[in-house]
Amino acid sequence: MPVEITWWGHATCTVEDSGTRVLTDPLFARRLAHLRRRGGPPPPPRAAVADVVLVSHLHADHLHVPSLARLEPGTRLLVPRGAPRAVGGLRRLRHLRLTEVAPGESVKLDELNVRVVRAAHDGRRLPFGPHRAPALGYVVEGEARTYFAGDTGLFDSMAEEVGEVDVALLPVGGWGPHLGEGHLDPERAARALAGLAPRTAVPVHYGTYWPIGMDAVRPHEFHTPGDEFVRRAARWAPGVAVHRLGQGESIRPEVAR
């Protein structure tokens, strides 16, 4: 069965591998606080169908309780260790099978193995949550090895900690005109790609949400990160096939046998 990857916008992707549907950081809202979805309509209902869901960190655009509430009963949910203490809404999602994880751990899921890796990002529930939890990335290992970076900055040991992968889902933008520490912009993401050296890469976490009333403020920061990553990846990692997907589009990446 071929591996298939679908991007639904922001950091939300479906990875279908070995008969298992893996969903990352589900966010199905038209509006989130001061953010409005500008990159097309929310994903269709089938996007919420998954066997396992991976949550990378506690920020509300990655751990979105109303979106998690749409998951089918019995769906497995992996969250950073300490997340239920920090986010009370998680404790009310009793229809889900919740597992807390931390970097260095692995979870076996049918024919898949999910490795939990570190991300360089603020793990608090903002704006000023008192409880911390680690920010995570995940490597889904089945027919392919797919790295979902979550939200992260570039750090020296990234390639070593992530290990060999076939596909990298890398954040290249955000939801505002400025990206600070703990994020990858197109240049840093391309440099990360050079170290990871997968066969295939897909840029995510851009071109979806934007602050209300800021449409005229540096609009290129909303529209261009995907194309800019493609250009910079061609310089830093010319051997990697980069696919800039439209929201709802899928690819079947080449996998080493």
C-alpha positions as CSV (number, residue, x, y, z in Angstrom):
1,M,0.0,0.0,0.0
2,P,1.6,3.3,-1.0
3,V,2.3,6.0,1.5
4,E,0.1,9.2,1.0
5,I,0.5,12.6,2.6
6,T,-2.2,15.3,2.6
7,W,-1.8,18.8,3.7
8,W,-5.0,20.4,5.1
9,G,-3.4,23.8,6.0
10,H,-1.3,25.2,8.8
11,A,0.4,22.3,10.6
12,T,-2.5,19.8,9.9
13,C,-1.5,16.8,7.8
14,T,-2.7,13.3,7.2
15,V,0.0,10.6,6.8
16,E,-1.4,7.3,5.6
17,D,1.1,4.5,6.0
18,S,0.8,0.8,6.4
19,G,-3.0,1.0,6.6
20,T,-3.0,3.5,9.5
21,R,-4.2,7.2,9.2
22,V,-2.0,9.6,11.3
23,L,-3.3,13.2,11.8
24,T,-1.0,16.0,12.9
25,D,-2.0,19.1,15.0
26,P,-5.6,19.2,13.8
27,L,-7.0,22.7,13.4
28,F,-10.4,22.9,11.7
29,A,-11.5,26.4,12.8
30,R,-12.5,29.3,10.6
31,R,-11.3,31.6,13.4
32,L,-9.0,31.3,16.4
33,A,-8.9,34.3,18.7
34,H,-7.5,37.1,16.6
35,L,-6.7,34.8,13.7
36,R,-8.9,34.2,10.6
37,R,-8.5,31.4,8.1
38,R,-7.6,33.0,4.8
39,G,-6.2,30.1,3.0
40,G,-9.4,28.5,1.8
41,P,-12.3,26.8,3.8
42,P,-11.7,24.6,6.7
43,P,-10.9,20.9,5.9
44,P,-13.8,18.6,5.0
45,P,-15.1,16.1,7.6
46,R,-13.0,13.3,6.3
47,A,-9.9,15.2,7.5
48,A,-11.0,14.4,11.1
49,V,-10.9,10.7,10.5
50,A,-7.7,9.2,11.9
51,D,-6.4,6.2,13.9
52,V,-3.9,8.3,15.8
53,V,-3.4,12.0,16.3
54,L,-0.1,13.7,17.1
55,V,-0.1,17.0,19.0
56,S,3.3,18.7,18.9
57,H,2.9,21.4,21.6
58,L,0.4,23.3,23.7
59,H,-0.1,26.5,21.6
60,A,-3.8,26.8,20.7
61,D,-3.1,26.7,17.0
62,H,-1.6,23.2,17.5
63,L,-3.5,21.8,20.5
64,H,-7.0,23.0,19.6
65,V,-9.5,21.4,21.9
66,P,-12.7,22.0,19.7
67,S,-10.9,20.4,16.8
68,L,-9.9,17.4,18.9
69,A,-13.5,17.1,20.1
70,R,-14.5,16.2,16.5
71,L,-12.4,13.1,16.4
72,E,-14.2,9.8,16.5
73,P,-14.5,7.9,19.8
74,G,-11.5,5.6,20.5
75,T,-9.0,7.7,18.4
76,R,-5.5,7.5,19.9
77,L,-4.1,10.9,20.9
78,L,-0.5,11.5,21.7
79,V,0.3,14.8,23.5
80,P,3.3,16.3,25.3
81,R,3.8,15.0,28.8
82,G,2.0,17.4,31.2
83,A,-0.5,18.6,28.6
84,P,-3.7,17.5,30.5
85,R,-2.5,19.5,33.6
86,A,-1.9,22.6,31.5
87,V,-5.0,22.4,29.3
88,G,-8.1,21.5,31.3
89,G,-10.1,21.0,28.1
90,L,-8.1,17.9,27.3
91,R,-9.4,16.2,30.4
92,R,-12.9,16.5,29.1
93,L,-12.2,14.6,25.9
94,R,-13.0,11.2,27.5
95,H,-13.9,9.7,24.1
96,L,-10.3,9.7,23.1
97,R,-7.4,7.4,24.2
98,L,-4.9,9.9,25.5
99,T,-1.2,9.1,25.9
100,E,1.4,11.6,27.3
101,V,4.8,11.3,25.6
102,A,8.3,13.0,25.9
103,P,11.4,13.1,23.7
104,G,13.2,9.8,23.4
105,E,10.1,7.7,23.8
106,S,8.4,5.4,21.1
107,V,4.8,4.3,20.7
108,K,3.9,1.2,18.8
109,L,0.7,1.6,16.7
110,D,-0.3,-1.5,14.7
111,E,2.2,-1.7,11.9
112,L,3.7,1.7,12.7
113,N,6.3,2.9,15.3
114,V,6.1,6.6,16.3
115,R,9.3,8.1,17.7
116,V,9.1,11.2,19.8
117,V,11.8,13.8,19.2
118,R,12.7,17.2,20.6
119,A,11.6,20.5,19.1
120,A,13.2,23.9,19.9
121,H,10.0,25.8,20.7
122,D,8.1,27.4,23.7
123,G,6.1,24.6,25.3
124,R,3.8,26.7,27.5
125,R,0.1,27.1,26.9
126,L,0.1,30.8,26.0
127,P,-0.3,33.6,26.9
128,F,1.1,32.9,30.3
129,G,0.3,29.4,31.3
130,P,2.2,28.4,34.5
131,H,2.7,24.8,33.5
132,R,5.2,23.7,30.9
133,A,5.3,20.7,28.6
134,P,7.9,19.8,26.1
135,A,7.5,20.9,22.5
136,L,7.8,17.8,20.3
137,G,8.4,16.5,16.8
138,Y,7.5,13.0,15.7
139,V,8.9,10.4,13.3
140,V,6.3,8.0,11.9
141,E,8.0,4.8,10.9
142,G,6.2,2.3,8.6
143,E,6.7,1.9,4.9
144,A,8.3,5.3,5.1
145,R,9.9,7.3,7.8
146,T,8.0,10.6,8.0
147,Y,9.3,13.5,10.2
148,F,6.6,15.9,11.4
149,A,8.6,18.8,12.9
150,G,5.7,20.5,14.7
151,D,6.9,24.0,15.4
152,T,10.6,24.3,15.9
153,G,13.7,26.4,15.5
154,L,16.8,25.1,13.9
155,F,19.2,23.5,16.4
156,D,22.6,21.9,15.9
157,S,21.7,18.3,16.7
158,M,18.4,18.2,14.8
159,A,19.6,15.8,12.1
160,E,21.2,13.5,14.7
161,E,18.2,13.4,17.0
162,V,15.7,13.0,14.2
163,G,17.7,10.3,12.4
164,E,17.3,9.1,8.8
165,V,14.0,10.0,7.2
166,D,12.3,9.7,3.8
167,V,9.9,12.6,4.2
168,A,10.1,15.8,6.1
169,L,7.1,18.0,6.9
170,L,8.7,21.3,7.8
171,P,7.1,24.5,9.1
172,V,8.2,27.5,6.9
173,G,6.0,30.4,8.1
174,G,3.5,31.3,10.7
175,W,0.4,33.4,11.3
176,G,1.9,36.9,11.6
177,P,4.4,39.3,10.0
178,H,7.2,38.4,12.4
179,L,8.8,35.1,13.3
180,G,11.0,35.0,16.4
181,E,13.1,32.4,18.1
182,G,11.8,28.8,17.9
183,H,10.5,29.0,14.4
184,L,11.7,28.0,10.9
185,D,11.4,30.6,8.2
186,P,12.1,29.5,4.6
187,E,15.9,30.0,4.9
188,R,16.2,28.2,8.2
189,A,13.9,25.4,7.0
190,A,16.0,25.0,3.9
191,R,19.1,24.7,6.1
192,A,17.4,22.1,8.3
193,L,16.5,20.2,5.1
194,A,20.1,20.1,4.1
195,G,21.0,18.4,7.4
196,L,18.1,16.0,7.4
197,A,18.5,15.0,3.7
198,P,15.2,13.2,3.1
199,R,14.0,12.1,-0.3
200,T,10.9,14.3,-0.1
201,A,9.9,17.5,1.7
202,V,6.6,19.3,2.1
203,P,6.4,22.9,3.5
204,V,3.6,23.4,6.1
205,H,2.6,26.0,8.7
206,Y,2.1,29.0,6.4
207,G,-0.5,30.5,4.1
208,T,-3.5,29.6,6.3
209,Y,-4.2,32.0,9.2
210,W,-3.6,35.7,9.5
211,P,-4.4,38.3,12.1
212,I,-7.8,40.0,11.6
213,G,-7.3,43.5,10.3
214,M,-3.7,43.0,9.2
215,D,-4.3,42.0,5.5
216,A,-2.3,44.9,4.3
217,V,0.6,44.5,6.7
218,R,3.5,42.7,4.9
219,P,1.1,40.4,3.0
220,H,4.1,38.7,1.4
221,E,4.7,37.0,4.8
222,F,1.4,35.2,4.3
223,H,1.6,34.3,0.6
224,T,5.2,33.6,-0.2
225,P,6.9,31.3,2.4
226,G,6.0,28.1,0.4
227,D,7.5,29.3,-2.8
228,E,10.5,30.9,-1.1
229,F,11.2,27.6,0.7
230,V,11.1,25.8,-2.7
231,R,13.7,28.3,-4.1
232,R,16.0,28.1,-1.1
233,A,15.8,24.3,-0.8
234,A,17.0,24.1,-4.4
235,R,20.2,25.8,-3.2
236,W,20.7,24.1,0.2
237,A,19.4,20.6,-0.6
238,P,19.2,20.2,-4.4
239,G,18.8,16.4,-4.1
240,V,15.5,16.7,-2.2
241,A,12.2,16.6,-4.1
242,V,10.1,19.5,-2.6
243,H,6.4,19.5,-3.1
244,R,4.5,22.7,-2.4
245,L,1.0,21.4,-1.9
246,G,-2.3,23.3,-2.1
247,Q,-4.5,22.8,0.9
248,G,-6.3,19.4,0.5
249,E,-3.8,18.2,-2.0
250,S,-1.8,14.9,-1.6
251,I,1.4,13.3,-2.7
252,R,2.6,9.7,-2.7
253,P,6.3,10.1,-2.0
254,E,9.0,7.8,-3.3
255,V,10.1,5.5,-0.5
256,A,13.4,3.6,-0.3
257,R,12.9,-0.2,-0.4
